[in-house]
Amino acid sequence: MHELSIVMGIIKIAEDHAKAAGAHSVDEIELDIGTLSGVDMESMEFAWTQAKKGTMLNNSLKKVNSISAKAKCLDCDTEFDIKNYYDACPVCGEHLISILRGKELKVKSLLVS
Ligand SMILES: [Zn+2]
């Protein structure tokens, strides 16, 4: 499962940071996940519950910020919300767009103790 390797990567990053700070546990973790990141949230939740067992994140509170995707049309400069990479500009119908945000998949903040 794609999400499991993502989750394990996130947990490793969090543990590395916590260890570097001399902490024993991660109390809270905040993630930024873009709607174009390709992460399935349901699979992510499932993977998270499984993967955190026995780690420093076992009792941590997880917050997820869903970052809605935005793109800019390269033809008419219109900025608009998109759901898929292949969405066209709503103003001129152009498919040449630049993704401004929505591909995020990162640890935004950690609270350790
Ligand atoms: Zn356009």
Residues whose N, C-alpha, C, O or C-beta is under 5 A from the ligand:
A	BS01	ZN	C73 D75 C76 T78 C89 V91 C92 G93 E94
